[in-house]
Amino acid sequence: MTDSTPHAGRGVVFGPTLERDGTTVVPVAASSSHTARAGDRAAGSPATAEMAGGRPLGALEVRDGRVRWRPVVDVTRVVTTAEVVLGAVAVASRLARRPSPTVARVTMGPGGWVSMKGGAMAVRPARRIWRRAPLPAPTRRPWWARLLAATALERLVG
């Protein structure tokens, strides 16, 4: 081949037949090869790289005039698939254990009062090295704040 385009060949290869106790076995493999040529054509010495490989597919078993296919189990593919599936299950279970976000309608009333409709109040405190000064003693909640189940914004942030 004188051009620099790669040439690829693929096919099925049948191995030498084996006979024992009236049974004939023909091994079958998939083969692939790749040849690439590149270099200076004017100099007349192109560089050539060739790769070839194969993997077993199975065997044909001939016994009493009947042909039976015996596939080969690819252990590497089975283990890799199992690892991917177990990893996906671990990630999915980890995500399923996370708490769902509380969905509620939040409204702010006069004087910094907050009320929520349709959800639970859950505010996580910030992680800080220093501590804030304690809040002043709570004042009596107005009647409308008790009616709306409102909470002072300072209590949520503090």
Secondary structure, 3 states (H helix, E strand, C coil): CCCCCCEEEEEEEECCCEEECCEEEEEEEEEEEEEEEECCCCCCCCEEEEEEEEEEEEEEEEECCEEEEEECCCHHHHHHHHHHHHHHHHHHHHHHHCCCCCCCEEEECCCCEEEEECCCCCCCCCCCCCCCCCCCCCCCCCHHHHHCCCEEHHHHHC
